[in-house]
C-alpha cells in the first residue's frame, strides 16, 4: 500500500471537494476510507495498492473533472 499526496490548484468551493473525493473513491485499488480532500490546502491524500493502480491514473481522474494537478508525492 502506498500513500499519495496530490497538490491541486486552489479549490474554490466545497462542492469541488465532494466531486474529487467521489471520483477518487470509485477507482480500483484505492482504499476508499483513506481518501481525504483538504479544502484549505488544496490537497488530496489517498492510500492505494500500486499493483492495481498508479498515481497517474488517480491524477487523470482528477484532471478529467477539470482540476489541475500541480504535483504529487508517493511514499
Secondary structure in CASP SS format (residue, H / E / C, confidence):
PFRMAT SS
TARGET T0000
AUTHOR 0000-0000-0000
METHOD secondary structure of the structure
MODEL  1
X C 1.00
X E 1.00
X E 1.00
X E 1.00
X E 1.00
X E 1.00
X E 1.00
X E 1.00
X C 1.00
X C 1.00
X C 1.00
X C 1.00
X C 1.00
X H 1.00
X H 1.00
X H 1.00
X H 1.00
X H 1.00
X H 1.00
X H 1.00
X H 1.00
X H 1.00
X H 1.00
X H 1.00
X H 1.00
X C 1.00
X C 1.00
X C 1.00
X C 1.00
X E 1.00
X C 1.00
X H 1.00
X H 1.00
X H 1.00
X C 1.00
X E 1.00
X E 1.00
X E 1.00
X C 1.00
X C 1.00
X C 1.00
X C 1.00
X E 1.00
X E 1.00
X E 1.00
X E 1.00
X E 1.00
X E 1.00
X C 1.00
X C 1.00
X C 1.00
X C 1.00
X C 1.00
X C 1.00
X H 1.00
X H 1.00
X H 1.00
X H 1.00
X H 1.00
X H 1.00
X H 1.00
X H 1.00
X H 1.00
X C 1.00
X C 1.00
X C 1.00
X C 1.00
X C 1.00
X E 1.00
X E 1.00
X E 1.00
X E 1.00
X E 1.00
X E 1.00
X C 1.00
END
